[in-house]
Amino acid sequence: MFSDKIAHILNMFLYSIAHILNLLLLGFAHILSMFAYNCELVLHRREVIAKR
């Protein structure tokens, strides 16, 4: 019974770590995509200004 409790706690711990890592990765991907989008806008604006 005691080892079952440890296994359960370990399971919860690993699950929470995986969840946190998942959120961090999603956040990182979101930031990267926003950054790429902003770079695209800046490059596009420069092209438009250069054409004038």
Biopython code that builds the backbone (N, CA, C, O; Angstrom):
import numpy as np
from Bio.PDB.StructureBuilder import StructureBuilder

atoms = [
    (1, "MET", "N", (0.833, -1.203, 0.000)),
    (1, "MET", "CA", (0.000, 0.000, 0.000)),
    (1, "MET", "C", (0.871, 1.258, 0.000)),
    (1, "MET", "O", (0.561, 2.240, -0.675)),
    (2, "PHE", "N", (1.958, 1.215, 0.762)),
    (2, "PHE", "CA", (2.846, 2.375, 0.847)),
    (2, "PHE", "C", (3.490, 2.672, -0.507)),
    (2, "PHE", "O", (3.590, 3.829, -0.916)),
    (3, "SER", "N", (3.926, 1.614, -1.198)),
    (3, "SER", "CA", (4.568, 1.799, -2.500)),
    (3, "SER", "C", (3.565, 2.314, -3.533)),
    (3, "SER", "O", (3.942, 3.017, -4.470)),
    (4, "ASP", "N", (2.295, 1.965, -3.361)),
    (4, "ASP", "CA", (1.254, 2.469, -4.262)),
    (4, "ASP", "C", (1.141, 3.985, -4.137)),
    (4, "ASP", "O", (0.984, 4.689, -5.134)),
    (5, "LYS", "N", (1.223, 4.480, -2.904)),
    (5, "LYS", "CA", (1.136, 5.927, -2.681)),
    (5, "LYS", "C", (2.315, 6.633, -3.332)),
    (5, "LYS", "O", (2.151, 7.674, -3.969)),
    (6, "ILE", "N", (3.508, 6.061, -3.168)),
    (6, "ILE", "CA", (4.703, 6.659, -3.772)),
    (6, "ILE", "C", (4.562, 6.675, -5.290)),
    (6, "ILE", "O", (4.869, 7.677, -5.935)),
    (7, "ALA", "N", (4.098, 5.570, -5.856)),
    (7, "ALA", "CA", (3.913, 5.479, -7.301)),
    (7, "ALA", "C", (2.911, 6.529, -7.769)),
    (7, "ALA", "O", (3.099, 7.153, -8.813)),
    (8, "HIS", "N", (1.847, 6.723, -6.994)),
    (8, "HIS", "CA", (0.820, 7.697, -7.353)),
    (8, "HIS", "C", (1.397, 9.115, -7.320)),
    (8, "HIS", "O", (1.167, 9.911, -8.231)),
    (9, "ILE", "N", (2.145, 9.418, -6.261)),
    (9, "ILE", "CA", (2.750, 10.747, -6.128)),
    (9, "ILE", "C", (3.744, 10.989, -7.261)),
    (9, "ILE", "O", (3.772, 12.069, -7.851)),
    (10, "LEU", "N", (4.557, 9.979, -7.562)),
    (10, "LEU", "CA", (5.540, 10.089, -8.634)),
    (10, "LEU", "C", (4.841, 10.312, -9.973)),
    (10, "LEU", "O", (5.283, 11.110, -10.799)),
    (11, "ASN", "N", (3.749, 9.596, -10.164)),
    (11, "ASN", "CA", (2.959, 9.719, -11.384)),
    (11, "ASN", "C", (2.436, 11.141, -11.544)),
    (11, "ASN", "O", (2.546, 11.736, -12.616)),
    (12, "MET", "N", (1.867, 11.680, -10.471)),
    (12, "MET", "CA", (1.329, 13.040, -10.494)),
    (12, "MET", "C", (2.448, 14.041, -10.774)),
    (12, "MET", "O", (2.274, 14.990, -11.539)),
    (13, "PHE", "N", (3.599, 13.812, -10.141)),
    (13, "PHE", "CA", (4.749, 14.694, -10.300)),
    (13, "PHE", "C", (5.208, 14.711, -11.758)),
    (13, "PHE", "O", (5.413, 15.776, -12.341)),
    (14, "LEU", "N", (5.364, 13.523, -12.336)),
    (14, "LEU", "CA", (5.802, 13.418, -13.731)),
    (14, "LEU", "C", (4.777, 14.045, -14.666)),
    (14, "LEU", "O", (5.135, 14.708, -15.640)),
    (15, "TYR", "N", (3.502, 13.832, -14.363)),
    (15, "TYR", "CA", (2.436, 14.382, -15.195)),
    (15, "TYR", "C", (2.481, 15.910, -15.166)),
    (15, "TYR", "O", (2.350, 16.564, -16.201)),
    (16, "SER", "N", (2.670, 16.475, -13.960)),
    (16, "SER", "CA", (2.706, 17.931, -13.841)),
    (16, "SER", "C", (3.926, 18.505, -14.557)),
    (16, "SER", "O", (3.837, 19.563, -15.180)),
    (17, "ILE", "N", (5.069, 17.810, -14.474)),
    (17, "ILE", "CA", (6.271, 18.273, -15.177)),
    (17, "ILE", "C", (6.025, 18.258, -16.685)),
    (17, "ILE", "O", (6.372, 19.207, -17.387)),
    (18, "ALA", "N", (5.425, 17.174, -17.175)),
    (18, "ALA", "CA", (5.134, 17.064, -18.602)),
    (18, "ALA", "C", (4.185, 18.183, -19.030)),
    (18, "ALA", "O", (4.344, 18.763, -20.104)),
    (19, "HIS", "N", (3.204, 18.480, -18.189)),
    (19, "HIS", "CA", (2.221, 19.517, -18.485)),
    (19, "HIS", "C", (2.899, 20.883, -18.561)),
    (19, "HIS", "O", (2.639, 21.666, -19.474)),
    (20, "ILE", "N", (3.769, 21.159, -17.591)),
    (20, "ILE", "CA", (4.481, 22.441, -17.559)),
    (20, "ILE", "C", (5.389, 22.575, -18.784)),
    (20, "ILE", "O", (5.439, 23.633, -19.411)),
    (21, "LEU", "N", (6.105, 21.497, -19.121)),
    (21, "LEU", "CA", (6.981, 21.525, -20.295)),
    (21, "LEU", "C", (6.164, 21.784, -21.559)),
    (21, "LEU", "O", (6.573, 22.543, -22.438)),
    (22, "ASN", "N", (5.009, 21.141, -21.630)),
    (22, "ASN", "CA", (4.127, 21.307, -22.779)),
    (22, "ASN", "C", (3.703, 22.769, -22.916)),
    (22, "ASN", "O", (3.744, 23.331, -24.010)),
    (23, "LEU", "N", (3.297, 23.380, -21.801)),
    (23, "LEU", "CA", (2.883, 24.782, -21.822)),
    (23, "LEU", "C", (4.038, 25.684, -22.229)),
    (23, "LEU", "O", (3.858, 26.625, -23.003)),
    (24, "LEU", "N", (5.237, 25.391, -21.700)),
    (24, "LEU", "CA", (6.404, 26.202, -22.044)),
    (24, "LEU", "C", (6.705, 26.109, -23.535)),
    (24, "LEU", "O", (6.992, 27.114, -24.186)),
    (25, "LEU", "N", (6.637, 24.888, -24.068)),
    (25, "LEU", "CA", (6.912, 24.696, -25.493)),
    (25, "LEU", "C", (5.875, 25.419, -26.343)),
    (25, "LEU", "O", (6.209, 26.040, -27.352)),
    (26, "LEU", "N", (4.610, 25.332, -25.927)),
    (26, "LEU", "CA", (3.550, 26.009, -26.672)),
    (26, "LEU", "C", (3.767, 27.514, -26.626)),
    (26, "LEU", "O", (3.620, 28.200, -27.637)),
    (27, "GLY", "N", (4.115, 28.023, -25.454)),
    (27, "GLY", "CA", (4.367, 29.452, -25.299)),
    (27, "GLY", "C", (5.533, 29.895, -26.163)),
    (27, "GLY", "O", (5.490, 30.947, -26.801)),
    (28, "PHE", "N", (6.580, 29.071, -26.173)),
    (28, "PHE", "CA", (7.772, 29.386, -26.956)),
    (28, "PHE", "C", (7.435, 29.410, -28.445)),
    (28, "PHE", "O", (7.859, 30.307, -29.173)),
    (29, "ALA", "N", (6.669, 28.415, -28.889)),
    (29, "ALA", "CA", (6.273, 28.339, -30.295)),
    (29, "ALA", "C", (5.426, 29.557, -30.661)),
    (29, "ALA", "O", (5.566, 30.112, -31.751)),
    (30, "HIS", "N", (4.548, 29.970, -29.745)),
    (30, "HIS", "CA", (3.686, 31.124, -29.988)),
    (30, "HIS", "C", (4.527, 32.387, -30.129)),
    (30, "HIS", "O", (4.304, 33.192, -31.033)),
    (31, "ILE", "N", (5.501, 32.554, -29.227)),
    (31, "ILE", "CA", (6.374, 33.728, -29.272)),
    (31, "ILE", "C", (7.179, 33.738, -30.574)),
    (31, "ILE", "O", (7.331, 34.780, -31.213)),
    (32, "LEU", "N", (7.693, 32.566, -30.957)),
    (32, "LEU", "CA", (8.473, 32.477, -32.196)),
    (32, "LEU", "C", (7.625, 32.838, -33.406)),
    (32, "LEU", "O", (8.079, 33.556, -34.297)),
    (33, "SER", "N", (6.391, 32.340, -33.437)),
    (33, "SER", "CA", (5.531, 32.615, -34.588)),
    (33, "SER", "C", (5.161, 34.097, -34.644)),
    (33, "SER", "O", (5.081, 34.676, -35.727)),
    (34, "MET", "N", (4.935, 34.715, -33.473)),
    (34, "MET", "CA", (4.630, 36.141, -33.442)),
    (34, "MET", "C", (5.834, 36.943, -33.925)),
    (34, "MET", "O", (5.693, 37.916, -34.666)),
    (35, "PHE", "N", (7.029, 36.514, -33.490)),
    (35, "PHE", "CA", (8.262, 37.191, -33.897)),
    (35, "PHE", "C", (8.443, 37.109, -35.416)),
    (35, "PHE", "O", (8.782, 38.096, -36.068)),
    (36, "ALA", "N", (8.209, 35.912, -35.965)),
    (36, "ALA", "CA", (8.347, 35.711, -37.407)),
    (36, "ALA", "C", (7.335, 36.585, -38.151)),
    (36, "ALA", "O", (7.654, 37.166, -39.187)),
    (37, "TYR", "N", (6.117, 36.674, -37.618)),
    (37, "TYR", "CA", (5.070, 37.482, -38.239)),
    (37, "TYR", "C", (5.469, 38.957, -38.248)),
    (37, "TYR", "O", (5.295, 39.651, -39.250)),
    (38, "ASN", "N", (6.010, 39.430, -37.111)),
    (38, "ASN", "CA", (6.450, 40.825, -37.024)),
    (38, "ASN", "C", (7.579, 41.107, -37.999)),
    (38, "ASN", "O", (7.607, 42.161, -38.633)),
    (39, "CYS", "N", (8.522, 40.158, -38.124)),
    (39, "CYS", "CA", (9.632, 40.328, -39.071)),
    (39, "CYS", "C", (9.097, 40.438, -40.492)),
    (39, "CYS", "O", (9.568, 41.254, -41.284)),
    (40, "GLU", "N", (8.106, 39.604, -40.806)),
    (40, "GLU", "CA", (7.507, 39.637, -42.138)),
    (40, "GLU", "C", (6.875, 40.997, -42.405)),
    (40, "GLU", "O", (7.027, 41.555, -43.491)),
    (41, "LEU", "N", (6.165, 41.529, -41.411)),
    (41, "LEU", "CA", (5.530, 42.837, -41.568)),
    (41, "LEU", "C", (6.575, 43.912, -41.800)),
    (41, "LEU", "O", (6.411, 44.763, -42.675)),
    (42, "VAL", "N", (7.657, 43.879, -41.018)),
    (42, "VAL", "CA", (8.717, 44.879, -41.152)),
    (42, "VAL", "C", (9.352, 44.796, -42.532)),
    (42, "VAL", "O", (9.571, 45.820, -43.178)),
    (43, "LEU", "N", (9.651, 43.570, -42.991)),
    (43, "LEU", "CA", (10.257, 43.395, -44.311)),
    (43, "LEU", "C", (9.311, 43.888, -45.400)),
    (43, "LEU", "O", (9.735, 44.531, -46.361)),
    (44, "HIS", "N", (8.028, 43.582, -45.241)),
    (44, "HIS", "CA", (7.040, 44.008, -46.230)),
    (44, "HIS", "C", (6.968, 45.532, -46.280)),
    (44, "HIS", "O", (6.914, 46.112, -47.365)),
    (45, "ARG", "N", (6.966, 46.184, -45.122)),
    (45, "ARG", "CA", (6.926, 47.648, -45.069)),
    (45, "ARG", "C", (8.142, 48.245, -45.749)),
    (45, "ARG", "O", (8.040, 49.235, -46.474)),
    (46, "ARG", "N", (9.313, 47.626, -45.504)),
    (46, "ARG", "CA", (10.541, 48.132, -46.129)),
    (46, "ARG", "C", (10.445, 48.033, -47.646)),
    (46, "ARG", "O", (10.871, 48.944, -48.357)),
    (47, "GLU", "N", (9.886, 46.927, -48.148)),
    (47, "GLU", "CA", (9.729, 46.758, -49.595)),
    (47, "GLU", "C", (8.817, 47.842, -50.154)),
    (47, "GLU", "O", (9.101, 48.431, -51.196)),
    (48, "VAL", "N", (7.717, 48.098, -49.449)),
    (48, "VAL", "CA", (6.756, 49.109, -49.906)),
    (48, "VAL", "C", (7.404, 50.487, -49.918)),
    (48, "VAL", "O", (7.222, 51.256, -50.862)),
    (49, "ILE", "N", (8.166, 50.798, -48.862)),
    (49, "ILE", "CA", (8.837, 52.101, -48.781)),
    (49, "ILE", "C", (9.892, 52.220, -49.887)),
    (49, "ILE", "O", (10.041, 53.283, -50.490)),
    (50, "ALA", "N", (10.622, 51.131, -50.150)),
    (50, "ALA", "CA", (11.671, 51.152, -51.179)),
    (50, "ALA", "C", (11.078, 51.355, -52.572)),
    (50, "ALA", "O", (11.719, 51.952, -53.438)),
    (51, "LYS", "N", (9.864, 50.865, -52.791)),
    (51, "LYS", "CA", (9.227, 50.987, -54.109)),
    (51, "LYS", "C", (8.765, 52.418, -54.393)),
    (51, "LYS", "O", (8.643, 52.814, -55.552)),
    (52, "ARG", "N", (8.509, 53.190, -53.336)),
    (52, "ARG", "CA", (7.997, 54.547, -53.541)),
    (52, "ARG", "C", (9.018, 55.456, -54.199)),
    (52, "ARG", "O", (8.736, 56.631, -54.438)),
]
sb = StructureBuilder()
sb.init_structure("model")
sb.init_model(0)
sb.init_chain("A")
sb.init_seg("    ")
for serial, (resi, resn, name, xyz) in enumerate(atoms, 1):
    if name == "N":
        sb.init_residue(resn, " ", resi, " ")
    sb.init_atom(name, np.array(xyz, "f"), 0.0, 1.0, " ", f" {name:<3s}", serial, name[0])
structure = sb.get_structure()
